[in-house]
C-alpha cells in the first residue's frame, strides 16, 4: 500500500485504526529506504571526482569483489573490496581516465586514474527482503575529525532498487584512512 492508497483509506474510513497505524509505519519505512537509495545513487555519479576520498563527504563506489572476516562471531569486518566506478555512471570519462588529483597525497603528486569498469562487473548479492540479486556498493568516509583522533568508516551495502532497500553486509572502522582496503590485496 503506498501513500495514495493510505489517503483513500483514511478518506473512506474503512480500515481499523491499528492496521492504519501499521500501514503508515510501513510506508514511512519504505520512503526512508527510497530516500537513502536515491542518495547513494546520486553519490555513485559524483564520488569519482573526489580529490580526498571520504574526507568531505561519503565516497560511494561499486564493488567488483570483497572479503569479509567474521571469525570474531560479530558483524563481518571488511578486509578489502575491489572498488570502481561504472563507466555508465561517470559523466566525464576523459577526465576520469586522465585522473583526479589527490589532495591528501600532496600537490606534487600526479593525478591518479579513476578505477573504471562496466556495470556488469558489479558484484551482486541477494536483497534481504525480495531475494533478487542486487549491486554491492561501498561507502568510505571520515565520520569524526578531531585533534583527539579521527574515525574513518568503510561499509559494504546491497542497494535494492526494487523494494527499495539498503542493507549493510560488512563494516570496518579505523583511526586511519582505508584507501588501501579499496583494492584487491594482489593489486598492490
N, C-alpha and C positions, 0 to 999 in steps of 0.2 A: 504494500500500500504506500503510495507516495503522498506528497503534501497536498496535491489537488484532491485526491480521494479523501484525505482526512478532513478537508474543509467541507466536502459534500456530506460526509457522515455527520459532522458537527451540525451543519445546517438542517439535516433531516432529523437529527436526534435519535437515530435508530441503532446506537451502539452503547452497550453498558459502559459506565464511566471507567471501570477498571481496565477494560480492554482498550478503550480510547487512550488512556494514560500509557499503556504498554505500547500501543501503535505509535504514539507521539515520541516516546523514548527511542523506539527502533528507527524512526525516521530521522531523529536528531543524530543518532549514531551513524546512520548511512550518510547523512550530509557532512558530518565531520570527516569521515573517511574519504568522501569525494573531494572535499577541500584539500585534505592532506595529499591525496594522489595528484590533484591538479598542481599543487605547489611543487611536488617532486618532478612532474613532467616539465614544468616551466624551467626549473633549475637544470634539468638534463640538457636543455638547449643553450644555456648560458655559462655553466660552470667551466667549460673548456677554456674560457677567456681568462680565468683567474691567474694572476701573477704571483699569488701567495695562497695556494690551495688550502681552503678551510679557515684561514685567518680572519677574514672579514665577513664570513657567512658560510653556509653549507656548500661543500664541494661535492656535487652529486654526479655520479657516473654509472655506466653499465658495467656488469661483471661477466667476464668470459668463464671464469672458473674461480674456485676458492677452496680454502682448507680451514676447518674448524677444529678446535681442541675442546672436547667435552669430557676429558679424563677426570676433571675435578668433580663431576657429577652435577654441577650447577648449569647456568646458562652457557651455551657454547661460545668460546672465545675465538675471535677471528685470528687465524695465524697469518694468512695472506689472502689477497684477492687480485685477480688479473683485471685491473681497471682499464676502461677505454670509453671512447665516445663514438656512438654510431654515426656514420657519415650523414645519414638522413636527418640527424638532429643538429648538425653543425651548419650554420648559415654562411660561413666563410671558409671553405675548405682550403683555399690557397693560404690564407693566414694561419690556419691550424697546422698545415703541413710545413710551413716555414718556421713555425714555432712561436711560443709565447715566452716572453722574458720572465724569469723567476726573481721577484723582488727579494725574497728571503735569501737566496744564494748570493746576492750582491749585484751591483750594477754592471760589472765587467764580464759576467757570465754570458755565454752565447745563449740565444733563445733555444728552448727545447721543443722539438716537435710534439704535438699533442698526440697521445696514443689513439689512433683511429681504427675503426673496423666496420664491418657490416652488421646491421641489426640482427641478422640470423645467427651471429656468433654469440649473442647474449645467452648466458646460462638461464635455464628455466627451472622453476620449482613449483610444486602444486600449491595453489591457493588453499589456505586452511578452511575456507568456507565452501567454495564451489568445486574444489579439487582440479580445476583446469590448470594447465601449465602456464605460468606467468613469469615475466622477466625478473631477474635479480638485479637490484641496483645497490650501489654503495653510497654512503654519506660519510664524509670526513670533515670534522670541524673542531675549532677551538671553543670549548664551552666555558672556560674560565681563563682569564688573562690577568694575573695578579703578581705583584712583587714577591709574594709568598710561594708562588708556583703556578704553573699552567696546568690545564686539563684539556687533553685532546681526545676526541672520541671517533671511533670508526664503527659504523653499523652496516650490516647487510640486511636488506629488506626484500620481500617479494612485493611487487606492485601489481595488484589485480585491478584491471580496468573494467571488469565485468560486474563485480559485486557492488561497488568498488571496495577494496580493502588493501591496507598496507600492514604487513606483518614482519616483525623483526625476527631474523633467523640466526644472527650472530652479532657479537658486540665485543669491543675492546676499548679500554680507556688507558691513557698513559700521560705522564707529565711532559712527554716529548711528541713532536710531530711524528706521524706514522706513514709518511710518504713512502718509506722503504717497504711497507706492507702492501702497497698498491700495485705490486707486480709479482710475477711468479718468482720463487727463490732462484731458479736456474737462470733467470733473465739478468741477474746481477753481474 
